[in-house]
Amino acid sequence: GKTTLARILAGHTDLHFEQISAIFSGVADLRKVFDAAKIRKKNGRSTLLFVDEIHRFNKSQQDAFLPVMEDGTITLIGATTENPSFELNAALLSRAQVFVLKRLDEEALEALLQKAEKDAPLPLTPEARALLKTMADGDGRYILSMAEQIIAQGEMLDEEGLMALVQRRAPLYDKGNEAHYNLLSAFHKSLRASDVDGALYWMARMLVGGEDPATILRRMTCMASEDISNADPQALQVAIAAWQAFERLGLPEGELAMAQACTYLATAPKSNASYMALKAAKHLANETGSLMPPKHAMNAPTKLMKAEGYGIGYQYDHDRAEGCSGQSYFPEDISRQEFYQPVERGFEREIKKRLEYWKKRRR
């Protein structure tokens, strides 16, 4: 489809059409194309260069396009299945306009089927016809290919017959491309939003697509600390236990442990207080990285260190009935900070009460 669009543009603008694939081409091939385009330009005709899988070119290869684009030697059309923001140079992107080709909706797929039926109707029941469009998953080329097979076999097919004739289309998923990160992001955000059914769906999509279960389990473990944390301290244990259970059970039984962890995390009370506290503490640490701890917080294993005042004034917290001396452990040159702000959800309600109590002890 992308190549066809490029050819239509070339024909409409009366440009000479050249096509290369980044998979099979290198700098030497590009030079040949550019040299021919320069000669063509001198003779009064410009060139439209279509580069398939352009993201396969490295930085230096992508840079080679810049001068011939700027002087008008070529009009470049690059096709990629990846996110160009991640895979293409900023300099190349700044000289281009990005068009996103979206999957076809049901109405467009139906229009394609009707074109395929200009000579003979598809021998499908209404239910099988609907299933065919679902199996195509937005791919026009695929639905036309399946239509040819259905017409060729000649018999009326119901849903079961269609499934027997055409092997089910694999879901759109590649562990190495953008779909991998999109689905993983949707999964994490579903868990964070307490959308248990959405989280189960995206986890299932990844599993059906062949994702490494360890990647999903790693994300659940991260989410348990980032988005639940002390609102439900059990969440991290559940995530780790699911990971361990999967390693012992393997597929397919290990997926049950993953589902249990998924539903637990999605329905647990949420808090990012620990995550935000760490960010704030690291920010201050970057600004005050040379400050020493207060003297009472440092050990004094030598006479010299004792003479310097190390350890003086330290109060052993267990000697207090409350188990808290109230001493501050921030550097002496900065005021006390409050990084951790527990929320009024789950177990952090109890933690908040403790912090208020200890705060009074420090006044």
ROVOTI-832328 format. One line per 3 residues: number of its first residue (from 1); their letters; for each residue z negated, x negated, y of C-alpha. Coordinates in nm, 4 decimals, always signed. Example, Ala and Ser with C-alpha at 12.3 -4.5 7.8 and 13.67 -1.06 7.14 Angstrom:
<sefis>
1	AS	-0.7800:-1.2300:-0.4500 ~ -0.7140:-1.3670:-0.1060;
</sefis>
This chain:
<sefis>
1	GKT	+0.0000:+0.0000:+0.0000 ~ -0.0863:-0.2781:+0.2460 ~ +0.2400:-0.4623:+0.1778;
4	TLA	+0.4365:-0.1406:+0.2227 ~ +0.2727:-0.0818:+0.5607 ~ +0.3643:-0.4349:+0.6686;
7	RIL	+0.7284:-0.3811:+0.5623 ~ +0.7424:-0.0526:+0.7542 ~ +0.6143:-0.2280:+1.0669;
10	AGH	+0.8683:-0.5075:+1.0282 ~ +1.1513:-0.2587:+0.9884 ~ +1.0361:-0.0459:+1.2787;
13	TDL	+1.0138:-0.3470:+1.5135 ~ +1.3249:-0.5235:+1.3780 ~ +1.1248:-0.8345:+1.2841;
16	HFE	+1.2181:-1.0627:+0.9962 ~ +0.9712:-1.0002:+0.7124 ~ +0.8057:-1.2923:+0.5321;
19	QIS	+0.5369:-1.2548:+0.2680 ~ +0.2990:-1.5087:+0.1122 ~ -0.0206:-1.4873:-0.0894;
22	AIF	-0.3203:-1.6995:+0.0053 ~ -0.4033:-1.7284:-0.3644 ~ -0.0868:-1.9256:-0.4425;
25	SGV	-0.0110:-2.0899:-0.1058 ~ -0.1402:-2.3921:+0.0835 ~ -0.0829:-2.5739:+0.4123;
28	ADL	+0.2541:-2.7101:+0.2946 ~ +0.3772:-2.3562:+0.2246 ~ +0.2585:-2.2428:+0.5664;
31	RKV	+0.4464:-2.5266:+0.7377 ~ +0.7706:-2.4203:+0.5677 ~ +0.7213:-2.0610:+0.6818;
34	FDA	+0.6342:-2.1703:+1.0370 ~ +0.9331:-2.4077:+1.0606 ~ +1.1709:-2.1350:+0.9443;
37	AKI	+1.0140:-1.8900:+1.1906 ~ +1.0631:-2.1365:+1.4788 ~ +1.4331:-2.1717:+1.3951;
40	RKK	+1.4619:-1.7949:+1.3696 ~ +1.2933:-1.7564:+1.7079 ~ +1.5446:-1.9932:+1.8713;
43	NGR	+1.8189:-1.7706:+1.7330 ~ +1.6623:-1.4686:+1.8987 ~ +1.4664:-1.3038:+1.6165;
46	STL	+1.0914:-1.3056:+1.5646 ~ +0.9063:-1.3087:+1.2327 ~ +0.6421:-1.0804:+1.0882;
49	LFV	+0.4363:-1.2801:+0.8385 ~ +0.2352:-1.0809:+0.5859 ~ -0.0443:-1.2811:+0.4183;
52	DEI	-0.2057:-1.1123:+0.1208 ~ -0.5698:-1.1999:+0.0417 ~ -0.5912:-1.3941:+0.3688;
55	HRF	-0.9650:-1.4491:+0.3199 ~ -0.8786:-1.6977:+0.0434 ~ -0.7591:-1.9469:+0.3072;
58	NKS	-1.0270:-2.1930:+0.4191 ~ -1.1149:-2.2660:+0.7827 ~ -0.8534:-2.5375:+0.8376;
61	QQD	-0.5821:-2.3233:+0.6788 ~ -0.6782:-2.0283:+0.8977 ~ -0.6726:-2.2540:+1.2054;
64	AFL	-0.3088:-2.3368:+1.1299 ~ -0.2094:-1.9827:+1.2316 ~ -0.3495:-2.0091:+1.5846;
67	PVM	-0.0724:-2.2051:+1.7655 ~ +0.2156:-2.0069:+1.6119 ~ +0.0402:-1.6799:+1.6917;
70	EDG	-0.0209:-1.7850:+2.0514 ~ +0.3376:-1.8965:+2.1199 ~ +0.4853:-1.5869:+1.9554;
73	TIT	+0.6525:-1.7678:+1.6652 ~ +0.5018:-1.5179:+1.4225 ~ +0.3325:-1.1816:+1.4257;
76	LIG	+0.0617:-1.2085:+1.1632 ~ -0.0554:-0.9276:+0.9377 ~ -0.3322:-1.0326:+0.7030;
79	ATT	-0.4619:-0.8158:+0.4201 ~ -0.8078:-0.8589:+0.2726 ~ -1.0465:-0.6661:+0.0518;
82	ENP	-1.3408:-0.8433:+0.2166 ~ -1.5206:-0.7870:+0.5457 ~ -1.3164:-0.9934:+0.7964;
85	SFE	-1.6269:-1.0528:+1.0073 ~ -1.7658:-1.2650:+0.7237 ~ -1.4498:-1.4226:+0.5828;
88	LNA	-1.2227:-1.4991:+0.8810 ~ -1.2651:-1.7479:+1.1648 ~ -1.3865:-1.6079:+1.4946;
91	ALL	-1.0854:-1.7660:+1.6685 ~ -0.8440:-1.5888:+1.4349 ~ -1.0284:-1.2575:+1.4612;
94	SRA	-1.0277:-1.2730:+1.8414 ~ -0.6461:-1.2816:+1.8363 ~ -0.6144:-0.9922:+1.5931;
97	QVF	-0.6812:-0.6207:+1.5731 ~ -0.8669:-0.4963:+1.2668 ~ -0.7528:-0.1801:+1.0890;
100	VLK	-0.9728:-0.0464:+0.8090 ~ -0.7793:+0.1290:+0.5311 ~ -1.0143:+0.3903:+0.3898;
103	RLD	-1.0067:+0.5510:+0.0477 ~ -0.8006:+0.8689:+0.0249 ~ -0.9889:+1.1981:+0.0361;
106	EEA	-0.9318:+1.4862:-0.2057 ~ -0.6790:+1.6543:+0.0235 ~ -0.4652:+1.3390:+0.0408;
109	LEA	-0.4838:+1.2896:-0.3361 ~ -0.3734:+1.6500:-0.3886 ~ -0.0763:+1.5906:-0.1573;
112	LLQ	+0.0264:+1.2910:-0.3692 ~ -0.0009:+1.4957:-0.6881 ~ +0.2212:+1.7641:-0.5390;
115	KAE	+0.4835:+1.5011:-0.4566 ~ +0.4624:+1.3761:-0.8146 ~ +0.5294:+1.7347:-0.9306;
118	KDA	+0.8592:+1.7780:-0.7461 ~ +1.0524:+1.7751:-1.0762 ~ +0.7914:+1.9206:-1.3120;
121	PLP	+0.4329:+2.0473:-1.2757 ~ +0.1523:+1.8404:-1.4199 ~ +0.0418:+1.9878:-1.7551;
124	LTP	-0.3259:+2.0074:-1.6578 ~ -0.5828:+2.2838:-1.6498 ~ -0.7437:+2.3355:-1.3046;
127	EAR	-1.0590:+2.1648:-1.4300 ~ -0.8626:+1.8663:-1.5610 ~ -0.6721:+1.8414:-1.2325;
130	ALL	-1.0013:+1.8223:-1.0422 ~ -1.1261:+1.5588:-1.2867 ~ -0.8092:+1.3551:-1.2364;
133	KTM	-0.8747:+1.3348:-0.8617 ~ -1.2338:+1.2317:-0.9266 ~ -1.1209:+0.9592:-1.1662;
136	ADG	-0.8755:+0.8248:-0.9070 ~ -1.1708:+0.7492:-0.6763 ~ -0.9593:+0.7512:-0.3606;
139	DGR	-0.6820:+0.5266:-0.4963 ~ -0.3361:+0.6768:-0.4400 ~ -0.1537:+0.4214:-0.6525;
142	YIL	-0.3849:+0.4885:-0.9439 ~ -0.3477:+0.8669:-0.9321 ~ +0.0334:+0.8388:-0.9264;
145	SMA	+0.0249:+0.6030:-1.2234 ~ -0.1922:+0.8466:-1.4177 ~ +0.0355:+1.1363:-1.3195;
148	EQI	+0.3320:+0.9514:-1.4739 ~ +0.1425:+0.9094:-1.8014 ~ +0.0406:+1.2760:-1.8077;
151	IAQ	+0.3947:+1.4003:-1.7440 ~ +0.5336:+1.1618:-2.0073 ~ +0.3071:+1.2921:-2.2843;
154	GEM	+0.4146:+1.6517:-2.2121 ~ +0.1221:+1.8504:-2.3571 ~ -0.1177:+2.0708:-2.1621;
157	LDE	-0.4441:+1.8804:-2.1195 ~ -0.7952:+2.0027:-2.0557 ~ -1.0768:+1.7740:-1.9386;
160	EGL	-1.1411:+1.6361:-2.2865 ~ -0.7717:+1.5730:-2.3451 ~ -0.7372:+1.3954:-2.0106;
163	MAL	-1.0292:+1.1651:-2.0891 ~ -0.8767:+1.0863:-2.4264 ~ -0.5395:+1.0026:-2.2698;
166	VQR	-0.6495:+0.8000:-1.9715 ~ -0.9261:+0.5466:-1.9969 ~ -1.1884:+0.6153:-1.7337;
169	RAP	-1.1416:+0.4262:-1.4108 ~ -1.4014:+0.1545:-1.3523 ~ -1.6167:+0.2088:-1.0421;
172	LYD	-1.5254:+0.0184:-0.7265 ~ -1.7657:-0.2708:-0.7583 ~ -1.7312:-0.6467:-0.7529;
175	KGN	-2.0406:-0.8632:-0.7680 ~ -1.8719:-1.1187:-0.5458 ~ -1.7428:-0.9018:-0.2622;
178	EAH	-1.8680:-0.6762:+0.0146 ~ -1.9255:-0.3761:-0.2159 ~ -2.2027:-0.5725:-0.3864;
181	YNL	-2.3946:-0.6133:-0.0604 ~ -2.3201:-0.2594:+0.0592 ~ -2.4619:-0.0992:-0.2550;
184	LSA	-2.7618:-0.3308:-0.2617 ~ -2.8307:-0.2430:+0.1025 ~ -2.7983:+0.1308:+0.0332;
187	FHK	-3.0387:+0.0941:-0.2600 ~ -3.3023:-0.0889:-0.0549 ~ -3.2761:+0.1529:+0.2369;
190	SLR	-3.3030:+0.4526:+0.0030 ~ -3.6268:+0.3106:-0.1366 ~ -3.7571:+0.2469:+0.2155;
193	ASD	-3.6678:+0.6030:+0.3207 ~ -3.8534:+0.7498:+0.0187 ~ -3.5238:+0.9005:-0.1038;
196	VDG	-3.5980:+0.8689:-0.4734 ~ -3.2780:+1.0411:-0.5893 ~ -3.0608:+0.8339:-0.3567;
199	ALY	-3.2287:+0.5154:-0.4809 ~ -3.1679:+0.6143:-0.8436 ~ -2.8025:+0.6868:-0.7665;
202	WMA	-2.7345:+0.3497:-0.6014 ~ -2.9211:+0.1654:-0.8754 ~ -2.7108:+0.3492:-1.1347;
205	RML	-2.3922:+0.2636:-0.9432 ~ -2.4814:-0.1046:-0.9577 ~ -2.5755:-0.0950:-1.3251;
208	VGG	-2.2573:+0.0913:-1.4215 ~ -2.0569:-0.1558:-1.2121 ~ -2.1969:-0.4513:-1.4061;
211	EDP	-2.4485:-0.5865:-1.1554 ~ -2.6986:-0.8383:-1.2915 ~ -3.0213:-0.6350:-1.3404;
214	ATI	-3.2188:-0.9360:-1.2151 ~ -3.0575:-0.8884:-0.8728 ~ -3.1794:-0.5281:-0.8596;
217	LRR	-3.5262:-0.6207:-0.9852 ~ -3.5483:-0.9021:-0.7300 ~ -3.4643:-0.6566:-0.4522;
220	MTC	-3.7293:-0.4097:-0.5733 ~ -3.9899:-0.6871:-0.5801 ~ -3.8980:-0.7893:-0.2263;
223	MAS	-3.9071:-0.4277:-0.1100 ~ -4.2532:-0.3763:-0.2608 ~ -4.3933:-0.6415:-0.0260;
226	EDI	-4.1714:-0.5780:+0.2755 ~ -4.1811:-0.1979:+0.2943 ~ -4.4890:-0.0866:+0.0967;
229	SNA	-4.7264:-0.3811:+0.1002 ~ -5.0946:-0.2862:+0.1278 ~ -5.0238:+0.0843:+0.1724;
232	DPQ	-5.0050:+0.0713:-0.2083 ~ -5.0925:-0.2761:-0.3433 ~ -5.0049:-0.1514:-0.6918;
235	ALQ	-4.6356:-0.1372:-0.5938 ~ -4.5845:-0.5130:-0.6190 ~ -4.7506:-0.5180:-0.9609;
238	VAI	-4.5254:-0.2341:-1.0800 ~ -4.2127:-0.4185:-0.9605 ~ -4.3138:-0.7430:-1.1310;
241	AAW	-4.4177:-0.5590:-1.4480 ~ -4.0757:-0.3889:-1.4586 ~ -3.9069:-0.7291:-1.4267;
244	QAF	-4.1177:-0.8704:-1.7097 ~ -4.0567:-0.5618:-1.9238 ~ -3.6819:-0.5914:-1.8726;
247	ERL	-3.6872:-0.9576:-1.9763 ~ -3.8631:-0.8584:-2.2982 ~ -3.6614:-0.5445:-2.3741;
250	GLP	-3.3136:-0.6319:-2.2493 ~ -3.0403:-0.3678:-2.2268 ~ -3.0356:-0.0732:-2.2527;
253	EGE	-3.4097:-0.0072:-2.2960 ~ -3.5017:-0.2340:-2.0049 ~ -3.3303:+0.0073:-1.7670;
256	LAM	-3.6147:+0.2527:-1.8311 ~ -3.8607:+0.0069:-1.6781 ~ -3.6248:-0.0336:-1.3829;
259	AQA	-3.6093:+0.3434:-1.3352 ~ -3.9891:+0.3660:-1.3500 ~ -4.0248:+0.0974:-1.0833;
262	CTY	-3.7533:+0.2581:-0.8701 ~ -3.9201:+0.5996:-0.8708 ~ -4.2644:+0.4486:-0.8061;
265	LAT	-4.1487:+0.2408:-0.5098 ~ -3.9487:+0.5252:-0.3570 ~ -4.2437:+0.7652:-0.3707;
268	APK	-4.5141:+0.5174:-0.2644 ~ -4.6624:+0.5275:+0.0895 ~ -4.4766:+0.2859:+0.3167;
271	SNA	-4.5904:+0.0102:+0.5514 ~ -4.4183:-0.2948:+0.6967 ~ -4.7384:-0.4144:+0.8657;
274	SYM	-4.7616:-0.7351:+0.6584 ~ -4.3949:-0.8132:+0.7228 ~ -4.4313:-0.7635:+1.0986;
277	ALK	-4.7577:-0.9603:+1.1030 ~ -4.5896:-1.2591:+0.9391 ~ -4.3036:-1.2493:+1.1916;
280	AAK	-4.5487:-1.2451:+1.4824 ~ -4.7609:-1.5253:+1.3332 ~ -4.4545:-1.7456:+1.2732;
283	HLA	-4.3387:-1.6861:+1.6299 ~ -4.6731:-1.8074:+1.7670 ~ -4.6811:-2.0961:+1.5180;
286	NET	-4.3437:-2.2171:+1.6468 ~ -4.4789:-2.2163:+2.0024 ~ -4.8163:-2.3795:+1.9273;
289	GSL	-4.7393:-2.5990:+1.6278 ~ -4.9380:-2.9022:+1.7505 ~ -5.2753:-2.7310:+1.8006;
292	MPP	-5.5593:-2.8341:+1.5705 ~ -5.7942:-2.5945:+1.3892 ~ -6.1382:-2.5416:+1.5452;
295	KHA	-6.3884:-2.8121:+1.4492 ~ -6.6012:-2.5762:+1.2389 ~ -6.2971:-2.4983:+1.0188;
298	MNA	-6.2317:-2.8627:+0.9230 ~ -6.3934:-3.0615:+0.6438 ~ -6.5820:-3.3825:+0.7209;
301	PTK	-6.5692:-3.6023:+0.4080 ~ -6.6229:-3.9288:+0.6054 ~ -6.8840:-4.0499:+0.8564;
304	LMK	-6.6167:-4.0961:+1.1202 ~ -6.5016:-3.7368:+1.0848 ~ -6.8609:-3.6156:+1.1053;
307	AEG	-6.9054:-3.8247:+1.4188 ~ -6.5975:-3.6559:+1.5629 ~ -6.7653:-3.3198:+1.5135;
310	YGI	-6.5657:-3.1989:+1.2150 ~ -6.7454:-2.9160:+1.0363 ~ -7.0138:-2.8753:+1.3021;
313	GYQ	-7.1157:-2.5163:+1.3601 ~ -6.9557:-2.3789:+1.0444 ~ -7.1279:-2.0625:+0.9210;
316	YDH	-7.1028:-1.9840:+0.5506 ~ -6.9963:-1.6190:+0.5404 ~ -7.1765:-1.5403:+0.2149;
319	DRA	-7.5068:-1.6238:+0.3820 ~ -7.4660:-1.3091:+0.5908 ~ -7.5617:-0.9704:+0.4529;
322	EGC	-7.2290:-0.8306:+0.5718 ~ -7.0315:-1.1157:+0.4107 ~ -6.8762:-1.1994:+0.7482;
325	SGQ	-7.0053:-1.4503:+1.0034 ~ -6.7791:-1.3299:+1.2847 ~ -6.6478:-1.6789:+1.3611;
328	SYF	-6.2909:-1.7142:+1.4871 ~ -6.0494:-1.9455:+1.3100 ~ -5.7787:-1.9653:+1.5738;
331	PED	-5.7175:-2.2918:+1.7629 ~ -5.9606:-2.3301:+2.0508 ~ -5.6810:-2.3529:+2.3097;
334	ISR	-5.5363:-2.0061:+2.2489 ~ -5.6899:-1.6627:+2.2643 ~ -5.7460:-1.4649:+1.9484;
337	QEF	-5.4405:-1.2701:+1.8281 ~ -5.4086:-0.9513:+1.6239 ~ -5.0966:-0.9858:+1.4106;
340	YQP	-5.1803:-0.7414:+1.1338 ~ -5.1725:-0.3767:+1.2417 ~ -5.2249:-0.1603:+0.9309;
343	VER	-5.0827:+0.1907:+0.9386 ~ -5.2558:+0.5220:+0.8772 ~ -5.0964:+0.5587:+0.5340;
346	GFE	-5.2163:+0.4895:+0.1843 ~ -5.4683:+0.2127:+0.1235 ~ -5.4073:+0.0616:+0.4668;
349	REI	-5.6264:+0.3382:+0.6095 ~ -5.9208:+0.1735:+0.4317 ~ -5.8086:-0.1737:+0.5399;
352	KKR	-5.7947:-0.0565:+0.9002 ~ -6.1601:+0.0515:+0.8796 ~ -6.2563:-0.2928:+0.7478;
355	LEY	-6.0687:-0.4678:+1.0267 ~ -6.2441:-0.2543:+1.2883 ~ -6.5801:-0.3442:+1.1358;
358	WKK	-6.5060:-0.7187:+1.1302 ~ -6.3657:-0.6997:+1.4820 ~ -6.7031:-0.5737:+1.6039;
361	RRR	-6.8729:-0.8656:+1.4259 ~ -6.6588:-1.1125:+1.6218 ~ -6.7468:-0.9746:+1.9660;
</sefis>
